[in-house]
Amino acid sequence: MKATILYHPNAEFSRTAEDYARDFARFHRTEIELVSLDTREGADLARLYDIVRYPALVVRDEHNSLVKQWQGEKFPLMDEVVSYLKR
């Protein structure tokens, strides 16, 4: 399983996304990939998973199938994300 945050690096909630990813790595020893929506990869992922509010947190399995997503400025509890990553 893999977690990714899609966000705009210079937008209002960019600091929230970056802090969440940093804290997640520190507390759970698991990286969350930060992907800018200003890149082709970020735009393609947003389109693929029908994401319309940002930042968005996406958990995917080893085949890149969507497992769970959260959209908007309020991120889920870290323990909830961990539970999806360990499935």
Biopython code that builds the backbone (N, CA, C, O; Angstrom):
import numpy as np
from Bio.PDB.StructureBuilder import StructureBuilder

atoms = [
    (1, "MET", "N", (0.842, -1.180, 0.000)),
    (1, "MET", "CA", (0.000, 0.000, 0.000)),
    (1, "MET", "C", (0.887, 1.244, 0.000)),
    (1, "MET", "O", (2.016, 1.235, 0.492)),
    (2, "LYS", "N", (0.340, 2.302, -0.564)),
    (2, "LYS", "CA", (1.107, 3.521, -0.719)),
    (2, "LYS", "C", (0.181, 4.716, -0.527)),
    (2, "LYS", "O", (-0.942, 4.724, -1.031)),
    (3, "ALA", "N", (0.650, 5.721, 0.199)),
    (3, "ALA", "CA", (-0.132, 6.933, 0.438)),
    (3, "ALA", "C", (0.499, 8.107, -0.300)),
    (3, "ALA", "O", (1.720, 8.254, -0.353)),
    (4, "THR", "N", (-0.371, 8.936, -0.866)),
    (4, "THR", "CA", (0.073, 10.096, -1.631)),
    (4, "THR", "C", (-0.801, 11.287, -1.286)),
    (4, "THR", "O", (-2.022, 11.163, -1.188)),
    (5, "ILE", "N", (-0.178, 12.435, -1.103)),
    (5, "ILE", "CA", (-0.926, 13.675, -0.929)),
    (5, "ILE", "C", (-0.776, 14.476, -2.218)),
    (5, "ILE", "O", (0.335, 14.765, -2.661)),
    (6, "LEU", "N", (-1.915, 14.828, -2.810)),
    (6, "LEU", "CA", (-1.955, 15.685, -3.989)),
    (6, "LEU", "C", (-2.283, 17.088, -3.512)),
    (6, "LEU", "O", (-3.280, 17.300, -2.822)),
    (7, "TYR", "N", (-1.435, 18.055, -3.885)),
    (7, "TYR", "CA", (-1.641, 19.405, -3.374)),
    (7, "TYR", "C", (-0.986, 20.433, -4.283)),
    (7, "TYR", "O", (-0.180, 20.095, -5.150)),
    (8, "HIS", "N", (-1.343, 21.683, -4.071)),
    (8, "HIS", "CA", (-0.697, 22.801, -4.764)),
    (8, "HIS", "C", (0.369, 23.357, -3.811)),
    (8, "HIS", "O", (0.021, 23.882, -2.754)),
    (9, "PRO", "N", (1.657, 23.255, -4.158)),
    (9, "PRO", "CA", (2.733, 23.661, -3.250)),
    (9, "PRO", "C", (2.683, 25.108, -2.769)),
    (9, "PRO", "O", (3.145, 25.386, -1.663)),
    (10, "ASN", "N", (2.157, 26.016, -3.530)),
    (10, "ASN", "CA", (2.149, 27.421, -3.118)),
    (10, "ASN", "C", (0.761, 27.926, -2.754)),
    (10, "ASN", "O", (0.504, 29.129, -2.805)),
    (11, "ALA", "N", (-0.129, 27.019, -2.391)),
    (11, "ALA", "CA", (-1.510, 27.391, -2.069)),
    (11, "ALA", "C", (-1.694, 27.520, -0.558)),
    (11, "ALA", "O", (-0.772, 27.299, 0.226)),
    (12, "GLU", "N", (-2.897, 27.880, -0.186)),
    (12, "GLU", "CA", (-3.229, 28.148, 1.210)),
    (12, "GLU", "C", (-2.950, 26.974, 2.152)),
    (12, "GLU", "O", (-2.470, 27.184, 3.266)),
    (13, "PHE", "N", (-3.244, 25.738, 1.721)),
    (13, "PHE", "CA", (-3.104, 24.593, 2.611)),
    (13, "PHE", "C", (-1.848, 23.763, 2.338)),
    (13, "PHE", "O", (-1.757, 22.617, 2.777)),
    (14, "SER", "N", (-0.892, 24.329, 1.625)),
    (14, "SER", "CA", (0.320, 23.573, 1.314)),
    (14, "SER", "C", (1.113, 23.225, 2.568)),
    (14, "SER", "O", (1.649, 22.124, 2.688)),
    (15, "ARG", "N", (1.181, 24.154, 3.483)),
    (15, "ARG", "CA", (1.925, 23.907, 4.733)),
    (15, "ARG", "C", (1.275, 22.787, 5.535)),
    (15, "ARG", "O", (1.971, 21.965, 6.131)),
    (16, "THR", "N", (-0.049, 22.751, 5.553)),
    (16, "THR", "CA", (-0.772, 21.686, 6.253)),
    (16, "THR", "C", (-0.412, 20.324, 5.663)),
    (16, "THR", "O", (-0.155, 19.377, 6.407)),
    (17, "ALA", "N", (-0.391, 20.219, 4.350)),
    (17, "ALA", "CA", (-0.062, 18.960, 3.684)),
    (17, "ALA", "C", (1.377, 18.541, 3.979)),
    (17, "ALA", "O", (1.637, 17.376, 4.283)),
    (18, "GLU", "N", (2.300, 19.478, 3.892)),
    (18, "GLU", "CA", (3.712, 19.167, 4.129)),
    (18, "GLU", "C", (3.954, 18.778, 5.585)),
    (18, "GLU", "O", (4.712, 17.848, 5.859)),
    (19, "ASP", "N", (3.320, 19.478, 6.514)),
    (19, "ASP", "CA", (3.459, 19.146, 7.941)),
    (19, "ASP", "C", (2.884, 17.768, 8.242)),
    (19, "ASP", "O", (3.475, 16.999, 9.000)),
    (20, "TYR", "N", (1.741, 17.454, 7.655)),
    (20, "TYR", "CA", (1.093, 16.164, 7.872)),
    (20, "TYR", "C", (2.017, 15.040, 7.392)),
    (20, "TYR", "O", (2.217, 14.055, 8.103)),
    (21, "ALA", "N", (2.575, 15.184, 6.198)),
    (21, "ALA", "CA", (3.468, 14.155, 5.656)),
    (21, "ALA", "C", (4.715, 13.998, 6.526)),
    (21, "ALA", "O", (5.160, 12.879, 6.781)),
    (22, "ARG", "N", (5.275, 15.114, 6.977)),
    (22, "ARG", "CA", (6.467, 15.054, 7.830)),
    (22, "ARG", "C", (6.153, 14.384, 9.170)),
    (22, "ARG", "O", (6.900, 13.516, 9.624)),
    (23, "ASP", "N", (5.056, 14.785, 9.795)),
    (23, "ASP", "CA", (4.678, 14.196, 11.084)),
    (23, "ASP", "C", (4.326, 12.719, 10.940)),
    (23, "ASP", "O", (4.654, 11.915, 11.813)),
    (24, "PHE", "N", (3.671, 12.364, 9.864)),
    (24, "PHE", "CA", (3.317, 10.965, 9.622)),
    (24, "PHE", "C", (4.578, 10.111, 9.546)),
    (24, "PHE", "O", (4.643, 9.037, 10.144)),
    (25, "ALA", "N", (5.568, 10.585, 8.817)),
    (25, "ALA", "CA", (6.832, 9.848, 8.692)),
    (25, "ALA", "C", (7.529, 9.716, 10.044)),
    (25, "ALA", "O", (8.099, 8.671, 10.357)),
    (26, "ARG", "N", (7.479, 10.768, 10.829)),
    (26, "ARG", "CA", (8.142, 10.748, 12.127)),
    (26, "ARG", "C", (7.447, 9.796, 13.104)),
    (26, "ARG", "O", (8.121, 9.041, 13.807)),
    (27, "PHE", "N", (6.121, 9.819, 13.160)),
    (27, "PHE", "CA", (5.387, 9.021, 14.140)),
    (27, "PHE", "C", (5.156, 7.581, 13.703)),
    (27, "PHE", "O", (5.079, 6.689, 14.547)),
    (28, "HIS", "N", (5.043, 7.341, 12.405)),
    (28, "HIS", "CA", (4.691, 6.000, 11.934)),
    (28, "HIS", "C", (5.766, 5.357, 11.067)),
    (28, "HIS", "O", (5.589, 4.238, 10.586)),
    (29, "ARG", "N", (6.874, 6.055, 10.866)),
    (29, "ARG", "CA", (7.996, 5.530, 10.090)),
    (29, "ARG", "C", (7.572, 5.034, 8.703)),
    (29, "ARG", "O", (8.103, 4.051, 8.187)),
    (30, "THR", "N", (6.621, 5.729, 8.128)),
    (30, "THR", "CA", (6.130, 5.432, 6.784)),
    (30, "THR", "C", (6.006, 6.745, 6.028)),
    (30, "THR", "O", (5.446, 7.717, 6.536)),
    (31, "GLU", "N", (6.523, 6.763, 4.836)),
    (31, "GLU", "CA", (6.509, 7.984, 4.031)),
    (31, "GLU", "C", (5.175, 8.160, 3.311)),
    (31, "GLU", "O", (4.574, 7.197, 2.835)),
    (32, "ILE", "N", (4.739, 9.387, 3.246)),
    (32, "ILE", "CA", (3.631, 9.772, 2.384)),
    (32, "ILE", "C", (4.241, 10.609, 1.277)),
    (32, "ILE", "O", (4.920, 11.604, 1.531)),
    (33, "GLU", "N", (3.992, 10.195, 0.052)),
    (33, "GLU", "CA", (4.525, 10.905, -1.101)),
    (33, "GLU", "C", (3.743, 12.201, -1.317)),
    (33, "GLU", "O", (2.512, 12.196, -1.321)),
    (34, "LEU", "N", (4.453, 13.293, -1.493)),
    (34, "LEU", "CA", (3.832, 14.580, -1.820)),
    (34, "LEU", "C", (3.951, 14.796, -3.323)),
    (34, "LEU", "O", (5.052, 14.777, -3.874)),
    (35, "VAL", "N", (2.813, 15.002, -3.984)),
    (35, "VAL", "CA", (2.811, 15.204, -5.432)),
    (35, "VAL", "C", (2.101, 16.510, -5.738)),
    (35, "VAL", "O", (0.961, 16.729, -5.329)),
    (36, "SER", "N", (2.788, 17.360, -6.453)),
    (36, "SER", "CA", (2.234, 18.649, -6.842)),
    (36, "SER", "C", (1.210, 18.468, -7.958)),
    (36, "SER", "O", (1.437, 17.728, -8.915)),
    (37, "LEU", "N", (0.092, 19.152, -7.815)),
    (37, "LEU", "CA", (-0.919, 19.134, -8.863)),
    (37, "LEU", "C", (-0.494, 19.968, -10.065)),
    (37, "LEU", "O", (-1.149, 19.942, -11.106)),
    (38, "ASP", "N", (0.585, 20.696, -9.923)),
    (38, "ASP", "CA", (1.119, 21.494, -11.022)),
    (38, "ASP", "C", (1.975, 20.655, -11.973)),
    (38, "ASP", "O", (2.446, 21.156, -12.994)),
    (39, "THR", "N", (2.171, 19.385, -11.637)),
    (39, "THR", "CA", (2.932, 18.481, -12.501)),
    (39, "THR", "C", (1.969, 17.607, -13.290)),
    (39, "THR", "O", (0.798, 17.465, -12.937)),
    (40, "ARG", "N", (2.482, 17.033, -14.349)),
    (40, "ARG", "CA", (1.653, 16.121, -15.151)),
    (40, "ARG", "C", (1.202, 14.924, -14.318)),
    (40, "ARG", "O", (0.046, 14.509, -14.398)),
    (41, "GLU", "N", (2.112, 14.370, -13.520)),
    (41, "GLU", "CA", (1.777, 13.213, -12.682)),
    (41, "GLU", "C", (0.637, 13.549, -11.722)),
    (41, "GLU", "O", (-0.312, 12.777, -11.588)),
    (42, "GLY", "N", (0.732, 14.704, -11.054)),
    (42, "GLY", "CA", (-0.304, 15.103, -10.111)),
    (42, "GLY", "C", (-1.647, 15.324, -10.778)),
    (42, "GLY", "O", (-2.677, 14.891, -10.261)),
    (43, "ALA", "N", (-1.647, 15.990, -11.913)),
    (43, "ALA", "CA", (-2.892, 16.230, -12.645)),
    (43, "ALA", "C", (-3.506, 14.920, -13.124)),
    (43, "ALA", "O", (-4.724, 14.749, -13.071)),
    (44, "ASP", "N", (-2.672, 13.998, -13.590)),
    (44, "ASP", "CA", (-3.171, 12.702, -14.050)),
    (44, "ASP", "C", (-3.777, 11.893, -12.901)),
    (44, "ASP", "O", (-4.827, 11.271, -13.063)),
    (45, "LEU", "N", (-3.118, 11.903, -11.745)),
    (45, "LEU", "CA", (-3.663, 11.175, -10.586)),
    (45, "LEU", "C", (-4.995, 11.771, -10.133)),
    (45, "LEU", "O", (-5.926, 11.035, -9.807)),
    (46, "ALA", "N", (-5.084, 13.087, -10.112)),
    (46, "ALA", "CA", (-6.340, 13.741, -9.716)),
    (46, "ALA", "C", (-7.458, 13.369, -10.675)),
    (46, "ALA", "O", (-8.581, 13.104, -10.247)),
    (47, "ARG", "N", (-7.169, 13.349, -11.934)),
    (47, "ARG", "CA", (-8.176, 12.988, -12.937)),
    (47, "ARG", "C", (-8.554, 11.513, -12.809)),
    (47, "ARG", "O", (-9.734, 11.167, -12.870)),
    (48, "LEU", "N", (-7.564, 10.652, -12.632)),
    (48, "LEU", "CA", (-7.797, 9.212, -12.532)),
    (48, "LEU", "C", (-8.695, 8.858, -11.350)),
    (48, "LEU", "O", (-9.590, 8.022, -11.471)),
    (49, "TYR", "N", (-8.451, 9.498, -10.204)),
    (49, "TYR", "CA", (-9.209, 9.170, -8.991)),
    (49, "TYR", "C", (-10.346, 10.152, -8.717)),
    (49, "TYR", "O", (-10.927, 10.143, -7.632)),
    (50, "ASP", "N", (-10.667, 10.999, -9.700)),
    (50, "ASP", "CA", (-11.793, 11.929, -9.623)),
    (50, "ASP", "C", (-11.700, 12.843, -8.395)),
    (50, "ASP", "O", (-12.669, 13.008, -7.654)),
    (51, "ILE", "N", (-10.534, 13.423, -8.200)),
    (51, "ILE", "CA", (-10.311, 14.318, -7.068)),
    (51, "ILE", "C", (-10.574, 15.750, -7.512)),
    (51, "ILE", "O", (-10.024, 16.215, -8.510)),
    (52, "VAL", "N", (-11.423, 16.440, -6.758)),
    (52, "VAL", "CA", (-11.801, 17.800, -7.133)),
    (52, "VAL", "C", (-11.532, 18.827, -6.031)),
    (52, "VAL", "O", (-11.600, 20.030, -6.283)),
    (53, "ARG", "N", (-11.229, 18.369, -4.817)),
    (53, "ARG", "CA", (-10.889, 19.283, -3.716)),
    (53, "ARG", "C", (-9.486, 18.955, -3.234)),
    (53, "ARG", "O", (-9.068, 17.797, -3.191)),
    (54, "TYR", "N", (-8.775, 20.015, -2.872)),
    (54, "TYR", "CA", (-7.371, 19.836, -2.501)),
    (54, "TYR", "C", (-7.083, 20.495, -1.173)),
    (54, "TYR", "O", (-7.759, 21.454, -0.801)),
    (55, "PRO", "N", (-6.093, 20.003, -0.449)),
    (55, "PRO", "CA", (-5.279, 18.833, -0.751)),
    (55, "PRO", "C", (-6.100, 17.551, -0.630)),
    (55, "PRO", "O", (-7.168, 17.539, -0.020)),
    (56, "ALA", "N", (-5.595, 16.497, -1.209)),
    (56, "ALA", "CA", (-6.255, 15.201, -1.155)),
    (56, "ALA", "C", (-5.231, 14.143, -0.759)),
    (56, "ALA", "O", (-4.078, 14.178, -1.186)),
    (57, "LEU", "N", (-5.675, 13.217, 0.054)),
    (57, "LEU", "CA", (-4.832, 12.097, 0.488)),
    (57, "LEU", "C", (-5.413, 10.833, -0.122)),
    (57, "LEU", "O", (-6.598, 10.542, 0.039)),
    (58, "VAL", "N", (-4.568, 10.086, -0.823)),
    (58, "VAL", "CA", (-5.000, 8.887, -1.541)),
    (58, "VAL", "C", (-4.177, 7.703, -1.071)),
    (58, "VAL", "O", (-2.953, 7.792, -0.980)),
    (59, "VAL", "N", (-4.845, 6.587, -0.770)),
    (59, "VAL", "CA", (-4.154, 5.338, -0.454)),
    (59, "VAL", "C", (-4.444, 4.374, -1.600)),
    (59, "VAL", "O", (-5.597, 4.132, -1.959)),
    (60, "ARG", "N", (-3.353, 3.824, -2.171)),
    (60, "ARG", "CA", (-3.471, 2.895, -3.293)),
    (60, "ARG", "C", (-2.779, 1.583, -2.955)),
    (60, "ARG", "O", (-1.849, 1.550, -2.149)),
    (61, "ASP", "N", (-3.241, 0.496, -3.581)),
    (61, "ASP", "CA", (-2.588, -0.795, -3.367)),
    (61, "ASP", "C", (-1.427, -0.961, -4.343)),
    (61, "ASP", "O", (-1.084, -0.032, -5.075)),
    (62, "GLU", "N", (-0.831, -2.136, -4.349)),
    (62, "GLU", "CA", (0.358, -2.377, -5.174)),
    (62, "GLU", "C", (0.054, -2.349, -6.672)),
    (62, "GLU", "O", (0.978, -2.267, -7.481)),
    (63, "HIS", "N", (-1.225, -2.415, -7.054)),
    (63, "HIS", "CA", (-1.626, -2.335, -8.461)),
    (63, "HIS", "C", (-2.142, -0.940, -8.826)),
    (63, "HIS", "O", (-2.708, -0.740, -9.901)),
    (64, "ASN", "N", (-1.941, 0.012, -7.926)),
    (64, "ASN", "CA", (-2.400, 1.396, -8.074)),
    (64, "ASN", "C", (-3.916, 1.542, -8.080)),
    (64, "ASN", "O", (-4.440, 2.550, -8.555)),
    (65, "SER", "N", (-4.615, 0.556, -7.562)),
    (65, "SER", "CA", (-6.067, 0.663, -7.399)),
    (65, "SER", "C", (-6.357, 1.481, -6.154)),
    (65, "SER", "O", (-5.672, 1.355, -5.139)),
    (66, "LEU", "N", (-7.364, 2.307, -6.240)),
    (66, "LEU", "CA", (-7.735, 3.161, -5.118)),
    (66, "LEU", "C", (-8.281, 2.329, -3.970)),
    (66, "LEU", "O", (-9.167, 1.497, -4.162)),
    (67, "VAL", "N", (-7.750, 2.557, -2.781)),
    (67, "VAL", "CA", (-8.233, 1.895, -1.572)),
    (67, "VAL", "C", (-9.101, 2.859, -0.775)),
    (67, "VAL", "O", (-10.189, 2.496, -0.328)),
    (68, "LYS", "N", (-8.619, 4.095, -0.596)),
    (68, "LYS", "CA", (-9.354, 5.102, 0.170)),
    (68, "LYS", "C", (-8.823, 6.479, -0.210)),
    (68, "LYS", "O", (-7.647, 6.637, -0.538)),
    (69, "GLN", "N", (-9.710, 7.473, -0.160)),
    (69, "GLN", "CA", (-9.272, 8.845, -0.408)),
    (69, "GLN", "C", (-10.005, 9.807, 0.518)),
    (69, "GLN", "O", (-11.131, 9.555, 0.947)),
    (70, "TRP", "N", (-9.336, 10.907, 0.809)),
    (70, "TRP", "CA", (-9.903, 12.001, 1.585)),
    (70, "TRP", "C", (-9.615, 13.273, 0.811)),
    (70, "TRP", "O", (-8.505, 13.461, 0.313)),
    (71, "GLN", "N", (-10.598, 14.141, 0.707)),
    (71, "GLN", "CA", (-10.429, 15.382, -0.053)),
    (71, "GLN", "C", (-10.752, 16.583, 0.825)),
    (71, "GLN", "O", (-11.638, 16.523, 1.678)),
    (72, "GLY", "N", (-10.036, 17.655, 0.609)),
    (72, "GLY", "CA", (-10.269, 18.885, 1.357)),
    (72, "GLY", "C", (-9.196, 19.127, 2.385)),
    (72, "GLY", "O", (-8.311, 18.297, 2.595)),
    (73, "GLU", "N", (-9.287, 20.286, 3.031)),
    (73, "GLU", "CA", (-8.209, 20.714, 3.918)),
    (73, "GLU", "C", (-8.113, 19.959, 5.233)),
    (73, "GLU", "O", (-7.093, 20.067, 5.913)),
    (74, "LYS", "N", (-9.131, 19.200, 5.623)),
    (74, "LYS", "CA", (-9.091, 18.466, 6.889)),
    (74, "LYS", "C", (-8.630, 17.030, 6.621)),
    (74, "LYS", "O", (-9.345, 16.237, 6.009)),
    (75, "PHE", "N", (-7.431, 16.718, 7.089)),
    (75, "PHE", "CA", (-6.890, 15.378, 6.908)),
    (75, "PHE", "C", (-7.444, 14.427, 7.954)),
    (75, "PHE", "O", (-7.842, 14.866, 9.033)),
    (76, "PRO", "N", (-7.477, 13.127, 7.655)),
    (76, "PRO", "CA", (-7.947, 12.132, 8.625)),
    (76, "PRO", "C", (-6.926, 11.940, 9.746)),
    (76, "PRO", "O", (-5.787, 12.396, 9.650)),
    (77, "LEU", "N", (-7.349, 11.266, 10.793)),
    (77, "LEU", "CA", (-6.414, 10.896, 11.849)),
    (77, "LEU", "C", (-5.341, 9.978, 11.255)),
    (77, "LEU", "O", (-5.633, 9.152, 10.390)),
    (78, "MET", "N", (-4.133, 10.125, 11.713)),
    (78, "MET", "CA", (-3.039, 9.325, 11.174)),
    (78, "MET", "C", (-3.263, 7.836, 11.381)),
    (78, "MET", "O", (-2.903, 7.029, 10.523)),
    (79, "ASP", "N", (-3.856, 7.463, 12.515)),
    (79, "ASP", "CA", (-4.118, 6.050, 12.781)),
    (79, "ASP", "C", (-5.086, 5.455, 11.760)),
    (79, "ASP", "O", (-4.984, 4.276, 11.421)),
    (80, "GLU", "N", (-6.019, 6.261, 11.273)),
    (80, "GLU", "CA", (-6.948, 5.779, 10.251)),
    (80, "GLU", "C", (-6.198, 5.488, 8.950)),
    (80, "GLU", "O", (-6.452, 4.475, 8.298)),
    (81, "VAL", "N", (-5.287, 6.364, 8.578)),
    (81, "VAL", "CA", (-4.497, 6.156, 7.368)),
    (81, "VAL", "C", (-3.627, 4.912, 7.524)),
    (81, "VAL", "O", (-3.517, 4.113, 6.595)),
    (82, "VAL", "N", (-3.019, 4.748, 8.675)),
    (82, "VAL", "CA", (-2.178, 3.576, 8.934)),
    (82, "VAL", "C", (-2.991, 2.289, 8.788)),
    (82, "VAL", "O", (-2.493, 1.297, 8.256)),
    (83, "SER", "N", (-4.235, 2.304, 9.257)),
    (83, "SER", "CA", (-5.059, 1.105, 9.168)),
    (83, "SER", "C", (-5.294, 0.710, 7.707)),
    (83, "SER", "O", (-5.360, -0.482, 7.404)),
    (84, "TYR", "N", (-5.421, 1.667, 6.806)),
    (84, "TYR", "CA", (-5.574, 1.353, 5.384)),
    (84, "TYR", "C", (-4.259, 0.910, 4.766)),
    (84, "TYR", "O", (-4.254, 0.072, 3.865)),
    (85, "LEU", "N", (-3.151, 1.453, 5.230)),
    (85, "LEU", "CA", (-1.857, 1.074, 4.681)),
    (85, "LEU", "C", (-1.456, -0.346, 5.071)),
    (85, "LEU", "O", (-0.677, -0.984, 4.363)),
    (86, "LYS", "N", (-1.971, -0.837, 6.172)),
    (86, "LYS", "CA", (-1.592, -2.176, 6.651)),
    (86, "LYS", "C", (-2.501, -3.279, 6.151)),
    (86, "LYS", "O", (-2.325, -4.438, 6.527)),
    (87, "ARG", "N", (-3.459, -2.949, 5.323)),
    (87, "ARG", "CA", (-4.387, -3.992, 4.803)),
    (87, "ARG", "C", (-3.723, -4.826, 3.760)),
    (87, "ARG", "O", (-4.340, -5.741, 3.216)),
]
sb = StructureBuilder()
sb.init_structure("model")
sb.init_model(0)
sb.init_chain("A")
sb.init_seg("    ")
for serial, (resi, resn, name, xyz) in enumerate(atoms, 1):
    if name == "N":
        sb.init_residue(resn, " ", resi, " ")
    sb.init_atom(name, np.array(xyz, "f"), 0.0, 1.0, " ", f" {name:<3s}", serial, name[0])
structure = sb.get_structure()
